[in-house]
Amino acid sequence: MPIKVQENLPALKKLASENIFVMDERRAAMQDFRSLEVIIVNLMPTKEATEEQLLRLLSNSALQVNVTFIHMQSHKAKNTSAKHLDTFYRTFADIKDRYFDGMIITGAPVEQLDFEEVNYWEELVEIMEWSSNHVFSTLHICWGAQAGLYHHFGIKKHSLDHKLFGVYPQYMDHPEISLLRGLDDVFYIPHSRYTEVRREDIEANPDLEVLISSPETGITAVHSKDQRFVFIFGHVEYDADTLDREYKRDINEGINIKVPLNYYPEDNPNKKPLLRWRSTSNMLFTNWLNYYVYQETPFVIERIDKEK
């Protein structure tokens, strides 16, 4: 089944060329069942690329998903035009009276700042607090995952000695959990971060559970045991060339950065990167939509605050 987004979103043309089934609002209005309402808090500077990545993954499901994008009103985007934001995005003030089956909070290139130093932190806190009564399940990605754990559970982030950068083998801590259904015993997820959360802090909280980890990356995924919050510290949504673009950007800016591990053939940046996480990313997003959102959200969406 398709994802439903606002007509004329530029990402639609790219996704259609990949045979991704995307439905505009006029066609979706002709169908007689309730689609899932998913809101995406897009904190990434390259917003249009992130739109494509997330819509691609949300489309790989038998469910119709109605997607709403919001941006931070308290932050001026430098890499996305005001016209694009005005046309395809809403602000929190626009949607705060609505209810959503699911929400995605993306990563952001601010992880080396304290949370309270981020210029839109207060607005993001307001959104996360609102989500407790207006969203059934929220998927947090990378810095968004660290921010969510810090706000909802008081889990702090810690600086790493060097940037964790590359594509790393991962292992399931609890393979019986529905979010992990269909994953292999060993699978790969990209990481690009300078900070981490620590296992001992997660395991000290009885409401949280480690789902995915590895010796190289530490904890990669956590959820709350009531499935209302999912935290993924890698970037399963990344395209094949995203780490390549990040690496070359850092090199051009004079940053001393190592070649991303397990990414280029023979670790040669002149060779085309290998995409080894597509099936993992599709499985995680499909499982989240099906088991954490669709199967659990009340049909009358306004009852979310009574079903928590």
C-alpha positions as CSV (number, residue, x, y, z in Angstrom):
1,M,0.0,0.0,0.0
2,P,1.1,3.6,-0.6
3,I,2.3,6.4,1.6
4,K,0.2,9.6,1.3
5,V,1.8,13.0,1.2
6,Q,1.1,16.5,0.0
7,E,0.8,16.8,-3.8
8,N,3.9,18.1,-5.6
9,L,6.4,17.3,-2.9
10,P,9.7,17.1,-4.9
11,A,10.6,13.7,-3.3
12,L,7.6,12.1,-5.1
13,K,9.2,12.3,-8.5
14,K,12.4,10.6,-7.3
15,L,10.5,7.9,-5.4
16,A,8.2,7.2,-8.4
17,S,11.2,6.5,-10.5
18,E,12.1,3.8,-8.0
19,N,8.7,2.2,-8.3
20,I,7.8,3.4,-4.8
21,F,4.0,3.6,-4.5
22,V,3.2,7.1,-3.4
23,M,-0.3,8.5,-3.4
24,D,-1.2,12.1,-3.5
25,E,-4.1,13.6,-1.4
26,R,-6.7,13.6,-4.1
27,R,-6.4,9.9,-4.9
28,A,-6.2,8.9,-1.3
29,A,-9.4,10.7,-0.5
30,M,-11.2,8.1,-2.7
31,Q,-10.3,5.2,-0.4
32,D,-12.6,4.3,2.4
33,F,-10.5,3.3,5.4
34,R,-8.5,5.1,8.0
35,S,-4.8,5.6,7.0
36,L,-2.2,5.7,9.7
37,E,-1.2,9.3,10.7
38,V,2.6,9.7,11.0
39,I,4.3,12.9,11.8
40,I,8.0,13.4,10.9
41,V,10.0,16.0,12.9
42,N,12.8,16.6,10.4
43,L,15.8,18.1,12.2
44,M,18.3,17.2,9.5
45,P,19.9,20.1,7.5
46,T,19.5,18.2,4.2
47,K,15.8,18.0,4.7
48,E,14.9,17.0,1.1
49,A,17.3,14.0,1.2
50,T,15.9,12.9,4.5
51,E,12.3,13.2,3.2
52,E,13.2,10.7,0.4
53,Q,14.9,8.3,2.7
54,L,12.1,8.2,5.3
55,L,9.3,8.1,2.7
56,R,11.0,5.2,0.9
57,L,11.1,3.2,4.1
58,L,7.5,4.0,5.2
59,S,6.2,2.9,1.8
60,N,7.4,-0.7,2.2
61,S,4.3,-1.8,4.0
62,A,0.7,-3.0,3.4
63,L,-0.6,0.0,5.2
64,Q,-1.6,3.4,3.9
65,V,0.4,6.1,5.8
66,N,-0.5,9.7,5.8
67,V,2.7,11.7,6.4
68,T,2.9,15.2,7.9
69,F,6.3,17.0,8.1
70,I,7.1,19.6,10.7
71,H,10.2,21.8,11.2
72,M,11.4,23.8,14.1
73,Q,9.9,27.3,14.2
74,S,12.6,28.4,16.6
75,H,15.4,27.5,14.1
76,K,16.2,29.1,10.7
77,A,17.1,26.4,8.2
78,K,20.3,27.2,6.2
79,N,20.1,24.4,3.6
80,T,16.4,24.3,2.8
81,S,14.5,27.1,1.1
82,A,11.8,29.0,3.0
83,K,9.5,28.2,0.0
84,H,10.0,24.5,0.5
85,L,9.3,24.7,4.2
86,D,6.3,27.0,3.7
87,T,4.8,24.6,1.1
88,F,5.5,21.2,2.5
89,Y,6.0,21.6,6.2
90,R,3.9,22.6,9.2
91,T,5.0,23.9,12.6
92,F,4.2,22.4,16.0
93,A,1.6,25.2,16.5
94,D,-0.2,24.0,13.4
95,I,-0.6,20.4,14.6
96,K,-0.6,20.5,18.4
97,D,-4.3,19.8,18.6
98,R,-4.1,16.7,16.4
99,Y,-3.4,13.1,17.2
100,F,-1.0,10.7,15.4
101,D,-0.5,7.0,15.3
102,G,3.3,7.4,15.0
103,M,6.0,10.0,15.0
104,I,9.6,10.0,13.8
105,I,12.2,12.4,15.2
106,T,15.3,12.5,13.0
107,G,18.9,13.0,13.9
108,A,20.6,16.4,13.8
109,P,24.3,17.6,13.6
110,V,24.3,19.1,17.1
111,E,25.4,16.1,19.2
112,Q,28.6,17.7,20.5
113,L,26.5,20.4,22.2
114,D,24.8,19.9,25.5
115,F,21.1,19.4,24.9
116,E,20.1,22.7,26.5
117,E,22.6,24.6,24.2
118,V,20.7,23.6,21.1
119,N,18.7,26.6,20.0
120,Y,15.5,24.7,19.4
121,W,15.7,22.5,22.5
122,E,12.8,24.1,24.3
123,E,10.6,23.6,21.3
124,L,11.6,20.0,20.8
125,V,11.0,19.3,24.5
126,E,7.5,20.7,24.1
127,I,6.9,18.4,21.1
128,M,8.3,15.3,23.0
129,E,6.1,16.2,26.0
130,W,3.1,16.6,23.8
131,S,3.8,13.2,22.1
132,S,3.1,11.4,25.4
133,N,-0.6,12.1,25.0
134,H,-0.9,12.7,21.3
135,V,1.2,10.0,19.6
136,F,1.0,6.3,20.2
137,S,4.6,5.3,19.3
138,T,7.6,7.5,18.5
139,L,10.7,6.3,16.6
140,H,13.8,8.4,17.4
141,I,16.9,8.3,15.2
142,C,20.6,9.0,16.2
143,W,20.7,12.4,18.0
144,G,16.9,12.3,18.2
145,A,17.3,9.0,20.0
146,Q,19.7,10.6,22.5
147,A,17.4,13.6,23.0
148,G,14.4,11.4,23.5
149,L,16.1,9.2,26.1
150,Y,17.4,12.2,27.9
151,H,14.0,13.9,28.0
152,H,11.8,11.0,28.8
153,F,14.1,8.8,30.9
154,G,17.0,11.1,32.1
155,I,19.6,9.0,30.2
156,K,22.7,11.1,29.5
157,K,24.9,11.0,26.4
158,H,28.7,10.6,26.6
159,S,31.5,11.7,24.2
160,L,33.5,9.1,22.3
161,D,37.2,9.3,21.9
162,H,36.7,9.5,18.1
163,K,33.8,9.6,15.6
164,L,32.0,6.3,15.2
165,F,31.9,6.3,11.4
166,G,31.1,3.4,9.2
167,V,28.9,0.3,8.7
168,Y,29.0,-2.1,11.5
169,P,27.8,-5.7,12.2
170,Q,25.0,-5.8,14.7
171,Y,23.5,-8.5,17.0
172,M,20.1,-8.9,18.6
173,D,19.9,-8.8,22.4
174,H,16.3,-10.0,22.4
175,P,15.5,-11.7,19.1
176,E,11.9,-12.5,20.3
177,I,10.9,-8.8,20.3
178,S,8.5,-8.0,17.4
179,L,10.5,-5.0,16.2
180,L,13.4,-7.4,15.3
181,R,11.3,-10.1,13.5
182,G,12.9,-11.2,10.2
183,L,16.4,-9.9,11.0
184,D,19.4,-12.2,10.4
185,D,21.6,-13.2,13.3
186,V,24.2,-10.7,12.0
187,F,23.2,-7.6,10.1
188,Y,24.6,-4.2,9.3
189,I,23.7,-0.6,10.2
190,P,25.5,2.6,9.4
191,H,26.7,4.9,12.2
192,S,27.9,8.5,12.2
193,R,28.2,10.0,15.6
194,Y,30.6,11.4,18.3
195,T,28.6,10.4,21.3
196,E,26.9,7.3,22.9
197,V,24.6,6.2,25.6
198,R,25.9,3.5,27.9
199,R,24.4,0.0,28.5
200,E,24.6,0.3,32.3
201,D,22.4,3.4,32.2
202,I,19.8,1.7,30.1
203,E,19.8,-1.5,32.1
204,A,19.4,0.5,35.3
205,N,16.0,1.7,34.1
206,P,13.3,-1.0,34.4
207,D,11.2,0.6,31.7
208,L,13.9,0.3,29.0
209,E,15.3,-2.7,27.1
210,V,18.4,-3.0,24.8
211,L,17.4,-4.5,21.5
212,I,20.5,-4.2,19.3
213,S,24.2,-3.8,20.1
214,S,27.7,-4.8,19.1
215,P,31.2,-4.6,20.5
216,E,32.2,-1.9,18.0
217,T,29.2,0.4,18.4
218,G,27.9,-0.3,21.8
219,I,24.1,0.1,22.0
220,T,22.4,0.6,18.7
221,A,18.7,0.2,19.5
222,V,16.6,0.5,22.7
223,H,12.8,0.5,23.3
224,S,10.5,1.3,26.2
225,K,8.9,-2.0,27.3
226,D,5.4,-0.5,26.5
227,Q,6.6,0.1,22.9
228,R,5.7,3.7,23.0
229,F,9.3,4.8,22.4
230,V,11.9,3.3,20.1
231,F,15.5,4.7,20.0
232,I,17.9,3.8,17.1
233,F,21.4,5.3,17.4
234,G,22.5,4.3,13.9
235,H,21.2,5.6,10.5
236,V,19.2,2.8,9.0
237,E,17.5,5.3,6.8
238,Y,20.7,6.4,5.0
239,D,21.1,6.0,1.2
240,A,24.1,4.1,-0.2
241,D,26.1,7.3,-0.8
242,T,25.2,9.3,2.4
243,L,28.3,8.3,4.4
244,D,30.4,9.0,1.2
245,R,29.0,12.6,1.1
246,E,29.6,13.1,4.8
247,Y,33.2,11.8,4.5
248,K,34.0,14.1,1.5
249,R,32.3,17.1,3.2
250,D,34.5,16.6,6.3
251,I,37.6,16.2,4.2
252,N,36.8,19.4,2.3
253,E,36.3,21.2,5.6
254,G,39.7,20.1,6.8
255,I,38.4,17.8,9.5
256,N,40.7,14.9,10.4
257,I,38.3,12.0,9.7
258,K,39.1,8.4,9.0
259,V,37.6,6.5,6.1
260,P,34.2,5.1,7.2
261,L,34.8,1.5,8.2
262,N,33.3,-1.5,6.2
263,Y,31.9,0.9,3.6
264,Y,34.1,1.3,0.6
265,P,35.5,-1.8,-1.2
266,E,39.0,-2.3,0.1
267,D,38.5,0.9,2.2
268,N,39.2,2.9,-1.1
269,P,37.1,6.1,-1.2
270,N,37.5,6.2,-4.9
271,K,35.4,3.0,-5.2
272,K,31.6,2.9,-5.2
273,P,30.3,2.2,-1.6
274,L,28.5,-1.0,-0.8
275,L,24.9,-0.9,0.4
276,R,24.5,-3.6,3.0
277,W,21.7,-2.4,5.2
278,R,18.7,-2.1,2.9
279,S,16.9,-5.2,4.1
280,T,17.6,-4.3,7.7
281,S,16.2,-0.8,7.4
282,N,13.1,-2.0,5.5
283,M,12.4,-4.7,8.2
284,L,12.8,-2.3,11.1
285,F,10.5,0.3,9.7
286,T,7.9,-2.2,8.5
287,N,8.0,-3.9,11.9
288,W,7.6,-0.6,13.8
289,L,4.7,0.4,11.6
290,N,3.0,-2.9,11.9
291,Y,3.6,-4.1,15.5
292,Y,4.2,-0.9,17.4
293,V,1.8,1.4,15.5
294,Y,-0.9,-0.3,13.5
295,Q,-1.5,-3.3,15.8
296,E,-1.7,-1.2,18.9
297,T,-3.1,2.3,18.1
298,P,-6.8,2.6,18.9
299,F,-9.0,2.9,15.8
300,V,-10.5,6.1,17.2
301,I,-7.2,8.0,17.2
302,E,-8.3,10.6,19.7
303,R,-8.3,7.8,22.3
304,I,-4.5,7.6,22.3
305,D,-4.2,9.5,25.6
306,K,-6.6,7.0,27.2
307,E,-4.8,3.9,25.8
308,K,-1.3,4.7,27.0
